[in-house]
Structure formats: structure tokens, C-alpha cells
Amino acid sequence: MEQGRPTAHSRVTLSRIMSAIDVNLYGTVHGGVLMKFVDDVAGASAARHSGGTAVTAAIDEIVFLEPVRVGDLVHAYAQVNWAGSSSMEVGVRVTAERWDAVEPAPIPVATAYLVFVGIDVAGRPRRVPPVLPGDAEDRRRFQEAMIRRDHRLARRTAIQKARAEHDGSDG
């Protein structure tokens, strides 16, 4: 059995200043720009935890809390919350520091949960180390990740069952 890695091992932070090329028609940063930023930091976290290449398998959830503006310094924080045999859930928190205001703390602007799969050089799934939660917060995140995984699998099963019933009745 492969030895596990502590949650702290997978923690990654990326930061960037949002520019005029990042905006949408409303003058705020485009959600797709933030989604790519989230995927980038999550991928770095998954690769760090798994010790090799990891690819995005699913975006389980992304929630935009506040608009991001041109000039904001945006930080994305990621960590692997849970790992199975080849898949991992990565949690991401995104904050912004406004360029034109002094805030006591960065403003939360988005949260996300993504699923990554470790792959080998041939592109096939490979084993990844288990997660060893470090503290109460890490244990909470681990438990919640297992709930999200159970819901994902149950939803997939229910959809496959409904499709099979639909396909069978149209004959």
C-alpha cells in the first residue's frame, strides 16, 4: 500500500492581477477567466499530491460570490481534500484584493470543487497516494469530499438508469 501524503503537502497558491483583457461585456472579469485560474491552481495541487501528471475529470461545483474587477489582485488557494485509488477532489478558494480600496482582508470571490485523475505516461489512470488530513478543518473537508463523491456516483447511476429505461421504452 502506498504511503499517504498530508493535506498540507498539496497546498498551492497562485496570484495574478486582473487586466483589461480579462473583462466581459459588463466590465467585470469574465467567469471563464476565473474558471481557468481555478483549474490551473487545482491542477498544480493535484499534481503535487499525486507526484505526477493529473488531469481534470470534472468540475463538481463552482460558486461565484462577488464580481472581480480589472486591477484586482486575485489569489487562488487549492488543496487536495480527498483521494481514492486514482482520483482526487481538490478544493479551491478564490479571494481578491481591490486595487482601489483598503480592505481589512481579501474579499472571498469564488469557491470550487474539482475532480482530478492521476495518469501515467500512456494516459491511463494511475494510483495516487491517500490523503492524510492534518487537523480538524482537513478532516471536515475530507468528510465533505466523500459526501460529494457519493452524490456524484449516485447521480451518475440514476441518470444511467433513466437513460436505459428511456432507451428501452422507445424501441
Secondary structure, 3 states (H helix, E strand, C coil): CCCCEEHHHHCEEEEEECCHHHECCCCEECHHHHHHHHHHHHHHHHHHHHCCCEEEEEEEEEEECCCCECCCEEEEEEEEEEECCCEEEEEEEEEEECCCCCCCCCEEEEEEEEEEEEECCCCCECCCCCEECCCHHHHHHHHHHHHHHHHHHHHHHHHHHHHHHHHHHHC
